[in-house]
Amino acid sequence: MKKPAQIIGILIVAIVMLSIVKAFVTNRISTSGLTLGVIKDHITEKKRENILLSEKLYSLASLTYVSGKADSLGFVEEKSRLVISNTVPIAIKP
């Protein structure tokens, strides 16, 4: 009669221990899910910031911006110079 009582006692202890382990694991998973959500939000924010900085870089590197900035700093476009000389052509028609 002692054998069935011992088996039932061992089973009850095992069930209690497994329930405690299950509660611990479930709590651990739920908190890691919150941390994962925070990390995903941070990644999304950084991606958005990266896109904005890329657009700003493209606008600052554009030729129209650089040209306008050069004009405002006093750089002017050099005009082609026309030079007229009185040299005799090498090939003369007879």
TIPA-998320 format. One record per residue: residue number from 0; x, y, z of N, C-alpha, C, O in turn; residue in one letter. Coordinates in steps of 0.1 Angstrom, whole numbers. Example, Ala and Ser with C-alpha at 12.3 -4.5 7.8 and 13.67 -1.06 7.14 Angstrom:
2
[0, [132, -57, 78], [123, -45, 78], [132, -33, 78], [142, -33, 85], 'A']
[1, [128, -22, 71], [137, -11, 71], [129, 0, 79], [134, 11, 80], 'S']
END
This chain:
94
[0, [8, -12, 0], [0, 0, 0], [9, 13, 0], [4, 23, -4], 'M']
[1, [21, 11, 4], [29, 23, 5], [34, 27, -9], [36, 39, -11], 'K']
[2, [35, 18, -18], [40, 21, -31], [31, 30, -39], [36, 40, -44], 'K']
[3, [18, 28, -40], [10, 37, -47], [9, 51, -40], [9, 61, -47], 'P']
[4, [10, 52, -27], [10, 65, -20], [23, 72, -23], [23, 85, -25], 'A']
[5, [34, 65, -24], [47, 72, -28], [47, 77, -42], [52, 88, -45], 'Q']
[6, [42, 69, -51], [41, 73, -65], [32, 86, -67], [36, 95, -74], 'I']
[7, [21, 86, -60], [12, 97, -60], [19, 109, -54], [17, 120, -60], 'I']
[8, [26, 108, -43], [33, 119, -37], [44, 124, -46], [45, 137, -47], 'G']
[9, [51, 116, -53], [62, 120, -62], [56, 127, -74], [61, 137, -78], 'I']
[10, [44, 122, -79], [38, 129, -90], [33, 143, -86], [34, 152, -94], 'L']
[11, [27, 144, -74], [22, 157, -70], [34, 167, -68], [33, 179, -72], 'I']
[12, [45, 163, -62], [57, 171, -61], [62, 175, -75], [66, 187, -77], 'V']
[13, [62, 166, -84], [67, 169, -98], [58, 179, -105], [63, 188, -111], 'A']
[14, [45, 177, -103], [35, 187, -109], [37, 201, -103], [37, 211, -110], 'I']
[15, [39, 202, -90], [41, 215, -83], [54, 221, -88], [54, 233, -92], 'V']
[16, [65, 213, -89], [78, 219, -94], [77, 223, -109], [82, 234, -112], 'M']
[17, [70, 215, -117], [69, 219, -131], [60, 231, -132], [62, 240, -141], 'L']
[18, [50, 233, -124], [42, 245, -124], [50, 258, -121], [48, 268, -127], 'S']
[19, [58, 256, -111], [67, 267, -107], [77, 271, -118], [79, 283, -121], 'I']
[20, [83, 261, -124], [92, 263, -135], [85, 270, -147], [90, 279, -153], 'V']
[21, [72, 265, -150], [64, 271, -161], [62, 286, -158], [63, 294, -167], 'K']
[22, [58, 289, -146], [55, 303, -142], [68, 312, -143], [67, 323, -148], 'A']
[23, [79, 306, -139], [92, 314, -140], [95, 316, -155], [99, 327, -158], 'F']
[24, [94, 306, -163], [97, 308, -178], [88, 317, -184], [92, 325, -193], 'V']
[25, [75, 316, -181], [65, 325, -187], [68, 340, -183], [67, 349, -192], 'T']
[26, [71, 342, -171], [75, 356, -166], [87, 361, -173], [88, 372, -177], 'N']
[27, [97, 352, -175], [110, 356, -182], [107, 359, -197], [112, 369, -202], 'R']
[28, [98, 352, -203], [95, 354, -217], [87, 367, -219], [90, 375, -228], 'I']
[29, [78, 370, -210], [70, 382, -211], [79, 394, -209], [76, 404, -216], 'S']
[30, [88, 394, -200], [97, 406, -198], [106, 408, -210], [110, 419, -214], 'T']
[31, [111, 397, -216], [120, 398, -227], [112, 403, -239], [118, 410, -248], 'S']
[32, [99, 400, -240], [91, 406, -250], [90, 421, -249], [90, 428, -259], 'G']
[33, [89, 426, -237], [88, 441, -235], [102, 447, -239], [102, 457, -246], 'L']
[34, [112, 440, -235], [126, 446, -239], [127, 445, -254], [133, 455, -260], 'T']
[35, [123, 435, -261], [123, 434, -275], [115, 445, -282], [119, 450, -292], 'L']
[36, [104, 448, -276], [96, 459, -282], [103, 472, -281], [102, 481, -290], 'G']
[37, [109, 475, -269], [117, 487, -268], [128, 488, -278], [131, 499, -284], 'V']
[38, [135, 477, -280], [146, 477, -289], [141, 479, -304], [148, 486, -311], 'I']
[39, [130, 473, -307], [124, 475, -320], [120, 490, -323], [122, 495, -333], 'K']
[40, [115, 496, -312], [111, 510, -313], [124, 519, -315], [124, 528, -323], 'D']
[41, [134, 515, -308], [147, 522, -309], [153, 521, -324], [158, 530, -329], 'H']
[42, [152, 509, -329], [157, 506, -343], [149, 514, -353], [155, 520, -362], 'I']
[43, [136, 514, -351], [127, 522, -360], [131, 537, -360], [131, 543, -370], 'T']
[44, [133, 542, -348], [136, 556, -346], [150, 559, -353], [151, 569, -360], 'E']
[45, [159, 550, -351], [172, 553, -357], [172, 552, -373], [178, 559, -380], 'K']
[46, [163, 543, -378], [162, 542, -392], [155, 555, -398], [160, 560, -408], 'K']
[47, [145, 560, -391], [139, 572, -395], [149, 584, -395], [149, 592, -404], 'R']
[48, [157, 584, -384], [167, 595, -383], [178, 593, -394], [182, 603, -400], 'E']
[49, [181, 581, -398], [191, 578, -408], [185, 583, -422], [193, 589, -430], 'N']
[50, [173, 581, -424], [167, 585, -437], [167, 601, -438], [170, 606, -448], 'I']
[51, [163, 607, -427], [163, 622, -427], [177, 628, -429], [179, 637, -436], 'L']
[52, [187, 621, -423], [201, 626, -424], [206, 623, -439], [214, 631, -444], 'L']
[53, [202, 612, -445], [205, 610, -458], [200, 620, -468], [206, 625, -477], 'S']
[54, [187, 624, -466], [181, 634, -474], [188, 647, -472], [190, 655, -482], 'E']
[55, [191, 650, -460], [199, 663, -458], [212, 663, -464], [216, 673, -470], 'K']
[56, [219, 652, -464], [232, 650, -471], [231, 652, -486], [239, 659, -492], 'L']
[57, [220, 645, -491], [218, 647, -506], [215, 661, -510], [220, 666, -520], 'Y']
[58, [207, 668, -502], [204, 682, -505], [217, 691, -504], [219, 700, -512], 'S']
[59, [225, 688, -494], [237, 696, -492], [248, 693, -503], [256, 702, -506], 'L']
[60, [247, 681, -508], [257, 678, -518], [252, 680, -532], [260, 678, -542], 'A']
[61, [240, 685, -534], [235, 688, -547], [242, 699, -554], [247, 708, -547], 'S']
[62, [243, 699, -567], [250, 710, -574], [244, 723, -573], [251, 733, -572], 'L']
[63, [231, 724, -572], [224, 737, -570], [228, 743, -557], [230, 755, -556], 'T']
[64, [228, 735, -546], [232, 740, -533], [246, 745, -533], [250, 756, -528], 'Y']
[65, [255, 737, -539], [269, 740, -539], [272, 753, -547], [279, 762, -543], 'V']
[66, [265, 754, -558], [266, 766, -567], [261, 778, -560], [268, 789, -560], 'S']
[67, [250, 777, -553], [244, 789, -546], [253, 793, -534], [255, 805, -532], 'G']
[68, [259, 783, -527], [268, 786, -516], [280, 792, -521], [285, 802, -515], 'K']
[69, [286, 788, -533], [298, 794, -538], [295, 809, -542], [303, 817, -540], 'A']
[70, [283, 811, -548], [279, 825, -552], [278, 834, -539], [283, 845, -539], 'D']
[71, [272, 828, -528], [271, 836, -516], [284, 839, -510], [286, 849, -502], 'S']
[72, [294, 830, -512], [307, 832, -506], [317, 841, -515], [328, 844, -511], 'L']
[73, [312, 845, -526], [319, 854, -535], [327, 847, -546], [334, 854, -554], 'G']
[74, [325, 834, -548], [332, 828, -559], [323, 830, -571], [311, 829, -571], 'F']
[75, [329, 834, -582], [322, 837, -594], [327, 828, -605], [338, 823, -605], 'V']
[76, [318, 825, -615], [321, 817, -626], [330, 824, -635], [327, 836, -639], 'E']
[77, [341, 819, -639], [350, 825, -648], [345, 825, -662], [341, 814, -668], 'E']
[78, [344, 836, -668], [339, 837, -682], [351, 833, -692], [362, 836, -688], 'K']
[79, [348, 828, -703], [358, 824, -712], [364, 837, -718], [356, 847, -721], 'S']
[80, [376, 838, -720], [383, 850, -725], [385, 848, -740], [389, 837, -745], 'R']
[81, [382, 859, -748], [384, 859, -762], [397, 866, -765], [398, 878, -762], 'L']
[82, [406, 859, -771], [419, 865, -774], [420, 867, -790], [419, 857, -797], 'V']
[83, [423, 879, -794], [424, 881, -808], [439, 886, -810], [443, 895, -804], 'I']
[84, [445, 879, -819], [459, 883, -822], [461, 885, -837], [453, 881, -845], 'S']
[85, [471, 892, -840], [474, 895, -854], [484, 886, -861], [493, 891, -868], 'N']
[86, [484, 874, -858], [493, 864, -864], [489, 860, -877], [477, 860, -880], 'T']
[87, [498, 857, -886], [495, 853, -899], [492, 838, -899], [499, 831, -893], 'V']
[88, [481, 834, -906], [478, 820, -907], [489, 812, -913], [497, 817, -922], 'P']
[89, [491, 800, -909], [501, 791, -914], [498, 786, -929], [507, 787, -937], 'I']
[90, [486, 783, -931], [483, 778, -945], [476, 789, -952], [466, 794, -949], 'A']
[91, [483, 794, -963], [478, 805, -971], [473, 799, -984], [481, 791, -990], 'I']
[92, [462, 804, -989], [457, 800, -1002], [465, 807, -1013], [467, 820, -1012], 'K']
[93, [470, 800, -1023], [477, 808, -1033], [467, 815, -1043], [472, 822, -1052], 'P']
END
